[in-house]
Amino acid sequence: MAFNVTSNFAGKAAGFYISAALKEAKSIEHLTLMENIKFKSNIQVMDAENMVRDADCNFTNHGTLALTEKILEPKLLQINFQLCKKTLLESWEALQMRAGAGSPPPPSFDDYVISYLGETIANDTETAVWNGNDATNGSFTGFNTAGVGRLIGAGATQVAATATPFAAANIVANLDALVNAIPTAVYGREDLHIYMNTKTYRIYINQMSTLGYVNAYNMNGEYEAVFNGIKIAICPGMLDDELVAAQKGQLFFGTDLLSDQTRISLMDMTPLDGSDNMRIVARYSAGTQSGIAADIIRLS
């Protein structure tokens, strides 16, 4: 591991640090969160048939209740990183103080590193929720992962896109194809969502505005994106040209403790081994699982 510096430092620093924009783990807001999973958890799936009969005076056992299980096993993940404080002091920190007796203290590099790595964890989690793979170092299996996804590999209803790539001219037709495939028993449920990524959502909003739907112009306040009465969940980690329709209660995200993903330790090694290094450590777990596959629709 290394901390690489690319700098034009010549005696005075710009005074702040910037990093590339990262995806937030927004998908978790639209999934059923299961915490306190130390190893694995069983999701009970029940299917009842022929339970209701005409009444009589006797007790007659009838009907069938099938109980199956799905396993949600979060994967243990970590960040271990070491950097040399000397590199930072030589490059920036010695001249970070702003001019003026009343100026506020500069942003702490410690705070920045912790914040940035927290965003990195969120970014990787958001991506893996939909397209990760347990076989990949630092990832876990997501819902739409090719070949092994929790939806692709579990028998969710697959619908072919009417046209790709998604564009303003075909987005409504693709959404119609998705919605038309939703089972009657699922359509209208309170927690039913259409899942799409940010690019697809932008195409959708552009088309709604072009068609003249007034609410689509108001992106502030109480605006809530819907299609045919179904709420839209914006999930940056989904791939382009993919849509999923599912109840929140059918898509699960499991972990030991969600806040573990923001618990990052920064250790000064000087008093421990005499070196001039700092070590960054984070440990957390994450995993996904789906419920009743027949109630979930995936379009691609």
PALUMRO-866648 format. One record per residue (C-alpha): residue in one letter; z, x, y; residue number from 1. Coordinates in steps of 0.1 Angstrom, whole numbers, plus 5000, padded with zeros to 4 digits. Layout:
BEGIN
+------+------+------+------+-------+
! rose !   c3 !   c1 !   c2 ! kolro !
+------+------+------+------+-------+
!    A !    Z !    X !    Y !   NUM !
...
+------+------+------+------+-------+
This chain:
BEGIN
+------+------+------+------+-------+
! rose !   c3 !   c1 !   c2 ! kolro !
+------+------+------+------+-------+
!    M ! 5000 ! 5000 ! 5000 !     1 !
!    A ! 4993 ! 5012 ! 5035 !     2 !
!    F ! 4996 ! 5002 ! 5071 !     3 !
!    N ! 4963 ! 5010 ! 5088 !     4 !
!    V ! 4961 ! 5013 ! 5125 !     5 !
!    T ! 4928 ! 5010 ! 5145 !     6 !
!    S ! 4937 ! 5018 ! 5181 !     7 !
!    N ! 4922 ! 5031 ! 5214 !     8 !
!    F ! 4957 ! 5040 ! 5225 !     9 !
!    A ! 4956 ! 5064 ! 5255 !    10 !
!    G ! 4990 ! 5061 ! 5271 !    11 !
!    K ! 4994 ! 5024 ! 5277 !    12 !
!    A ! 4993 ! 4995 ! 5253 !    13 !
!    A ! 4980 ! 4960 ! 5259 !    14 !
!    G ! 5015 ! 4946 ! 5255 !    15 !
!    F ! 5010 ! 4921 ! 5227 !    16 !
!    Y ! 4998 ! 4918 ! 5191 !    17 !
!    I ! 4971 ! 4894 ! 5179 !    18 !
!    S ! 4959 ! 4885 ! 5145 !    19 !
!    A ! 4931 ! 4864 ! 5130 !    20 !
!    A ! 4936 ! 4826 ! 5128 !    21 !
!    L ! 4949 ! 4816 ! 5094 !    22 !
!    K ! 4949 ! 4783 ! 5076 !    23 !
!    E ! 4982 ! 4765 ! 5076 !    24 !
!    A ! 4994 ! 4750 ! 5043 !    25 !
!    K ! 4985 ! 4715 ! 5056 !    26 !
!    S ! 4977 ! 4701 ! 5021 !    27 !
!    I ! 5013 ! 4701 ! 5011 !    28 !
!    E ! 5020 ! 4674 ! 5036 !    29 !
!    H ! 4996 ! 4651 ! 5016 !    30 !
!    L ! 5009 ! 4660 ! 4981 !    31 !
!    T ! 5040 ! 4650 ! 4962 !    32 !
!    L ! 5064 ! 4679 ! 4965 !    33 !
!    M ! 5086 ! 4688 ! 4935 !    34 !
!    E ! 5113 ! 4714 ! 4943 !    35 !
!    N ! 5140 ! 4730 ! 4923 !    36 !
!    I ! 5117 ! 4740 ! 4895 !    37 !
!    K ! 5131 ! 4772 ! 4880 !    38 !
!    F ! 5106 ! 4775 ! 4852 !    39 !
!    K ! 5086 ! 4743 ! 4845 !    40 !
!    S ! 5089 ! 4706 ! 4849 !    41 !
!    N ! 5075 ! 4677 ! 4829 !    42 !
!    I ! 5057 ! 4649 ! 4847 !    43 !
!    Q ! 5061 ! 4616 ! 4828 !    44 !
!    V ! 5029 ! 4596 ! 4826 !    45 !
!    M ! 5033 ! 4560 ! 4813 !    46 !
!    D ! 5006 ! 4536 ! 4803 !    47 !
!    A ! 5017 ! 4500 ! 4794 !    48 !
!    E ! 4994 ! 4475 ! 4777 !    49 !
!    N ! 4998 ! 4438 ! 4766 !    50 !
!    M ! 5034 ! 4436 ! 4778 !    51 !
!    V ! 5033 ! 4401 ! 4792 !    52 !
!    R ! 5032 ! 4371 ! 4767 !    53 !
!    D ! 5039 ! 4334 ! 4768 !    54 !
!    A ! 5076 ! 4327 ! 4767 !    55 !
!    D ! 5095 ! 4312 ! 4736 !    56 !
!    C ! 5131 ! 4310 ! 4725 !    57 !
!    N ! 5131 ! 4341 ! 4704 !    58 !
!    F ! 5130 ! 4378 ! 4711 !    59 !
!    T ! 5097 ! 4391 ! 4698 !    60 !
!    N ! 5088 ! 4427 ! 4704 !    61 !
!    H ! 5053 ! 4430 ! 4717 !    62 !
!    G ! 5031 ! 4453 ! 4738 !    63 !
!    T ! 5026 ! 4490 ! 4738 !    64 !
!    L ! 5041 ! 4517 ! 4761 !    65 !
!    A ! 5024 ! 4551 ! 4758 !    66 !
!    L ! 5043 ! 4580 ! 4773 !    67 !
!    T ! 5026 ! 4613 ! 4778 !    68 !
!    E ! 5037 ! 4644 ! 4797 !    69 !
!    K ! 5020 ! 4669 ! 4819 !    70 !
!    I ! 5036 ! 4703 ! 4827 !    71 !
!    L ! 5040 ! 4716 ! 4862 !    72 !
!    E ! 5048 ! 4753 ! 4859 !    73 !
!    P ! 5049 ! 4771 ! 4893 !    74 !
!    K ! 5038 ! 4807 ! 4893 !    75 !
!    L ! 5061 ! 4834 ! 4906 !    76 !
!    L ! 5045 ! 4853 ! 4936 !    77 !
!    Q ! 5057 ! 4881 ! 4959 !    78 !
!    I ! 5049 ! 4903 ! 4989 !    79 !
!    N ! 5060 ! 4940 ! 4987 !    80 !
!    F ! 5048 ! 4961 ! 5016 !    81 !
!    Q ! 5059 ! 4993 ! 5033 !    82 !
!    L ! 5050 ! 5007 ! 5067 !    83 !
!    C ! 5061 ! 5038 ! 5087 !    84 !
!    K ! 5080 ! 5030 ! 5120 !    85 !
!    K ! 5068 ! 5064 ! 5134 !    86 !
!    T ! 5032 ! 5051 ! 5134 !    87 !
!    L ! 5042 ! 5021 ! 5156 !    88 !
!    L ! 5064 ! 5041 ! 5179 !    89 !
!    E ! 5036 ! 5066 ! 5186 !    90 !
!    S ! 5010 ! 5040 ! 5191 !    91 !
!    W ! 5027 ! 5012 ! 5211 !    92 !
!    E ! 5064 ! 5005 ! 5210 !    93 !
!    A ! 5074 ! 5034 ! 5234 !    94 !
!    L ! 5055 ! 5017 ! 5262 !    95 !
!    Q ! 5059 ! 4981 ! 5254 !    96 !
!    M ! 5084 ! 4971 ! 5282 !    97 !
!    R ! 5068 ! 4951 ! 5310 !    98 !
!    A ! 5071 ! 4961 ! 5346 !    99 !
!    G ! 5098 ! 4945 ! 5368 !   100 !
!    A ! 5136 ! 4944 ! 5366 !   101 !
!    G ! 5136 ! 4907 ! 5356 !   102 !
!    S ! 5108 ! 4908 ! 5330 !   103 !
!    P ! 5116 ! 4893 ! 5296 !   104 !
!    P ! 5118 ! 4917 ! 5266 !   105 !
!    P ! 5085 ! 4923 ! 5248 !   106 !
!    P ! 5078 ! 4905 ! 5215 !   107 !
!    S ! 5096 ! 4923 ! 5187 !   108 !
!    F ! 5073 ! 4938 ! 5162 !   109 !
!    D ! 5098 ! 4928 ! 5135 !   110 !
!    D ! 5094 ! 4892 ! 5146 !   111 !
!    Y ! 5056 ! 4895 ! 5147 !   112 !
!    V ! 5054 ! 4910 ! 5112 !   113 !
!    I ! 5076 ! 4883 ! 5097 !   114 !
!    S ! 5057 ! 4856 ! 5115 !   115 !
!    Y ! 5023 ! 4869 ! 5105 !   116 !
!    L ! 5032 ! 4874 ! 5068 !   117 !
!    G ! 5046 ! 4839 ! 5068 !   118 !
!    E ! 5012 ! 4827 ! 5080 !   119 !
!    T ! 4995 ! 4848 ! 5053 !   120 !
!    I ! 5016 ! 4831 ! 5026 !   121 !
!    A ! 5007 ! 4797 ! 5041 !   122 !
!    N ! 4970 ! 4807 ! 5042 !   123 !
!    D ! 4970 ! 4819 ! 5006 !   124 !
!    T ! 4989 ! 4788 ! 4994 !   125 !
!    E ! 4965 ! 4764 ! 5012 !   126 !
!    T ! 4935 ! 4781 ! 4996 !   127 !
!    A ! 4951 ! 4782 ! 4961 !   128 !
!    V ! 4962 ! 4746 ! 4962 !   129 !
!    W ! 4925 ! 4736 ! 4958 !   130 !
!    N ! 4907 ! 4767 ! 4945 !   131 !
!    G ! 4932 ! 4791 ! 4931 !   132 !
!    N ! 4934 ! 4804 ! 4895 !   133 !
!    D ! 4965 ! 4815 ! 4875 !   134 !
!    A ! 4943 ! 4843 ! 4861 !   135 !
!    T ! 4939 ! 4858 ! 4895 !   136 !
!    N ! 4966 ! 4882 ! 4908 !   137 !
!    G ! 4985 ! 4865 ! 4936 !   138 !
!    S ! 4971 ! 4830 ! 4931 !   139 !
!    F ! 4978 ! 4799 ! 4910 !   140 !
!    T ! 4956 ! 4772 ! 4896 !   141 !
!    G ! 4944 ! 4746 ! 4921 !   142 !
!    F ! 4930 ! 4711 ! 4918 !   143 !
!    N ! 4893 ! 4719 ! 4921 !   144 !
!    T ! 4891 ! 4754 ! 4906 !   145 !
!    A ! 4859 ! 4757 ! 4887 !   146 !
!    G ! 4864 ! 4754 ! 4850 !   147 !
!    V ! 4902 ! 4751 ! 4850 !   148 !
!    G ! 4911 ! 4729 ! 4880 !   149 !
!    R ! 4938 ! 4702 ! 4877 !   150 !
!    L ! 4911 ! 4676 ! 4884 !   151 !
!    I ! 4880 ! 4692 ! 4869 !   152 !
!    G ! 4897 ! 4701 ! 4837 !   153 !
!    A ! 4919 ! 4670 ! 4834 !   154 !
!    G ! 4893 ! 4642 ! 4832 !   155 !
!    A ! 4892 ! 4630 ! 4868 !   156 !
!    T ! 4862 ! 4608 ! 4876 !   157 !
!    Q ! 4833 ! 4630 ! 4888 !   158 !
!    V ! 4809 ! 4616 ! 4913 !   159 !
!    A ! 4777 ! 4634 ! 4924 !   160 !
!    A ! 4772 ! 4638 ! 4961 !   161 !
!    T ! 4743 ! 4618 ! 4976 !   162 !
!    A ! 4732 ! 4649 ! 4995 !   163 !
!    T ! 4745 ! 4684 ! 5002 !   164 !
!    P ! 4754 ! 4703 ! 5023 !   165 !
!    F ! 4774 ! 4676 ! 5041 !   166 !
!    A ! 4759 ! 4667 ! 5075 !   167 !
!    A ! 4761 ! 4639 ! 5100 !   168 !
!    A ! 4731 ! 4623 ! 5084 !   169 !
!    N ! 4747 ! 4620 ! 5050 !   170 !
!    I ! 4784 ! 4620 ! 5054 !   171 !
!    V ! 4788 ! 4582 ! 5055 !   172 !
!    A ! 4767 ! 4579 ! 5023 !   173 !
!    N ! 4788 ! 4605 ! 5005 !   174 !
!    L ! 4820 ! 4588 ! 5016 !   175 !
!    D ! 4806 ! 4554 ! 5004 !   176 !
!    A ! 4798 ! 4569 ! 4970 !   177 !
!    L ! 4834 ! 4582 ! 4967 !   178 !
!    V ! 4850 ! 4550 ! 4978 !   179 !
!    N ! 4828 ! 4528 ! 4955 !   180 !
!    A ! 4841 ! 4548 ! 4925 !   181 !
!    I ! 4878 ! 4542 ! 4933 !   182 !
!    P ! 4893 ! 4519 ! 4906 !   183 !
!    T ! 4901 ! 4484 ! 4919 !   184 !
!    A ! 4937 ! 4488 ! 4909 !   185 !
!    V ! 4940 ! 4519 ! 4931 !   186 !
!    Y ! 4920 ! 4507 ! 4962 !   187 !
!    G ! 4943 ! 4495 ! 4988 !   188 !
!    R ! 4974 ! 4514 ! 4977 !   189 !
!    E ! 4995 ! 4526 ! 5006 !   190 !
!    D ! 4995 ! 4563 ! 4996 !   191 !
!    L ! 4957 ! 4564 ! 4988 !   192 !
!    H ! 4940 ! 4592 ! 5007 !   193 !
!    I ! 4905 ! 4607 ! 5011 !   194 !
!    Y ! 4909 ! 4645 ! 5010 !   195 !
!    M ! 4884 ! 4667 ! 5029 !   196 !
!    N ! 4883 ! 4701 ! 5046 !   197 !
!    T ! 4882 ! 4707 ! 5083 !   198 !
!    K ! 4845 ! 4712 ! 5084 !   199 !
!    T ! 4838 ! 4679 ! 5067 !   200 !
!    Y ! 4863 ! 4661 ! 5090 !   201 !
!    R ! 4845 ! 4675 ! 5120 !   202 !
!    I ! 4812 ! 4663 ! 5107 !   203 !
!    Y ! 4827 ! 4629 ! 5100 !   204 !
!    I ! 4842 ! 4626 ! 5135 !   205 !
!    N ! 4809 ! 4636 ! 5151 !   206 !
!    Q ! 4791 ! 4609 ! 5132 !   207 !
!    M ! 4817 ! 4582 ! 5140 !   208 !
!    S ! 4814 ! 4591 ! 5177 !   209 !
!    T ! 4776 ! 4591 ! 5176 !   210 !
!    L ! 4777 ! 4556 ! 5160 !   211 !
!    G ! 4799 ! 4544 ! 5189 !   212 !
!    Y ! 4832 ! 4537 ! 5172 !   213 !
!    V ! 4856 ! 4538 ! 5202 !   214 !
!    N ! 4887 ! 4551 ! 5184 !   215 !
!    A ! 4868 ! 4582 ! 5173 !   216 !
!    Y ! 4866 ! 4594 ! 5209 !   217 !
!    N ! 4904 ! 4594 ! 5213 !   218 !
!    M ! 4917 ! 4624 ! 5194 !   219 !
!    N ! 4951 ! 4622 ! 5211 !   220 !
!    G ! 4981 ! 4599 ! 5208 !   221 !
!    E ! 4983 ! 4576 ! 5178 !   222 !
!    Y ! 4948 ! 4582 ! 5165 !   223 !
!    E ! 4947 ! 4582 ! 5127 !   224 !
!    A ! 4915 ! 4590 ! 5109 !   225 !
!    V ! 4905 ! 4565 ! 5083 !   226 !
!    F ! 4873 ! 4555 ! 5064 !   227 !
!    N ! 4870 ! 4519 ! 5052 !   228 !
!    G ! 4907 ! 4515 ! 5057 !   229 !
!    I ! 4916 ! 4546 ! 5036 !   230 !
!    K ! 4936 ! 4574 ! 5054 !   231 !
!    I ! 4919 ! 4608 ! 5056 !   232 !
!    A ! 4939 ! 4639 ! 5047 !   233 !
!    I ! 4926 ! 4671 ! 5063 !   234 !
!    C ! 4930 ! 4700 ! 5039 !   235 !
!    P ! 4916 ! 4733 ! 5052 !   236 !
!    G ! 4918 ! 4749 ! 5018 !   237 !
!    M ! 4892 ! 4727 ! 5002 !   238 !
!    L ! 4857 ! 4740 ! 4997 !   239 !
!    D ! 4828 ! 4726 ! 5017 !   240 !
!    D ! 4808 ! 4697 ! 5003 !   241 !
!    E ! 4838 ! 4684 ! 4983 !   242 !
!    L ! 4857 ! 4651 ! 4986 !   243 !
!    V ! 4887 ! 4638 ! 4966 !   244 !
!    A ! 4902 ! 4603 ! 4966 !   245 !
!    A ! 4936 ! 4600 ! 4951 !   246 !
!    Q ! 4971 ! 4587 ! 4957 !   247 !
!    K ! 4996 ! 4611 ! 4971 !   248 !
!    G ! 5018 ! 4602 ! 4941 !   249 !
!    Q ! 4991 ! 4615 ! 4917 !   250 !
!    L ! 4988 ! 4650 ! 4932 !   251 !
!    F ! 5018 ! 4673 ! 4927 !   252 !
!    F ! 5028 ! 4706 ! 4943 !   253 !
!    G ! 5057 ! 4724 ! 4926 !   254 !
!    T ! 5080 ! 4752 ! 4937 !   255 !
!    D ! 5116 ! 4764 ! 4934 !   256 !
!    L ! 5124 ! 4759 ! 4971 !   257 !
!    L ! 5097 ! 4753 ! 4998 !   258 !
!    S ! 5115 ! 4774 ! 5024 !   259 !
!    D ! 5112 ! 4804 ! 5001 !   260 !
!    Q ! 5077 ! 4807 ! 5015 !   261 !
!    T ! 5091 ! 4814 ! 5049 !   262 !
!    R ! 5120 ! 4836 ! 5038 !   263 !
!    I ! 5108 ! 4871 ! 5045 !   264 !
!    S ! 5131 ! 4902 ! 5044 !   265 !
!    L ! 5125 ! 4932 ! 5066 !   266 !
!    M ! 5145 ! 4962 ! 5056 !   267 !
!    D ! 5150 ! 4994 ! 5075 !   268 !
!    M ! 5150 ! 5022 ! 5049 !   269 !
!    T ! 5164 ! 5049 ! 5072 !   270 !
!    P ! 5201 ! 5044 ! 5064 !   271 !
!    L ! 5193 ! 5040 ! 5027 !   272 !
!    D ! 5170 ! 5069 ! 5018 !   273 !
!    G ! 5166 ! 5088 ! 5051 !   274 !
!    S ! 5129 ! 5079 ! 5055 !   275 !
!    D ! 5113 ! 5064 ! 5085 !   276 !
!    N ! 5099 ! 5034 ! 5066 !   277 !
!    M ! 5103 ! 4997 ! 5068 !   278 !
!    R ! 5099 ! 4974 ! 5037 !   279 !
!    I ! 5088 ! 4938 ! 5038 !   280 !
!    V ! 5097 ! 4916 ! 5008 !   281 !
!    A ! 5090 ! 4879 ! 5000 !   282 !
!    R ! 5094 ! 4861 ! 4967 !   283 !
!    Y ! 5084 ! 4825 ! 4961 !   284 !
!    S ! 5068 ! 4802 ! 4935 !   285 !
!    A ! 5040 ! 4777 ! 4937 !   286 !
!    G ! 5019 ! 4755 ! 4914 !   287 !
!    T ! 4999 ! 4722 ! 4911 !   288 !
!    Q ! 4995 ! 4694 ! 4887 !   289 !
!    S ! 4978 ! 4660 ! 4887 !   290 !
!    G ! 4989 ! 4626 ! 4873 !   291 !
!    I ! 4967 ! 4599 ! 4858 !   292 !
!    A ! 4932 ! 4615 ! 4859 !   293 !
!    A ! 4914 ! 4582 ! 4856 !   294 !
!    D ! 4928 ! 4571 ! 4890 !   295 !
!    I ! 4915 ! 4602 ! 4908 !   296 !
!    I ! 4879 ! 4605 ! 4921 !   297 !
!    R ! 4862 ! 4638 ! 4929 !   298 !
!    L ! 4828 ! 4641 ! 4946 !   299 !
!    S ! 4808 ! 4673 ! 4948 !   300 !
+------+------+------+------+-------+
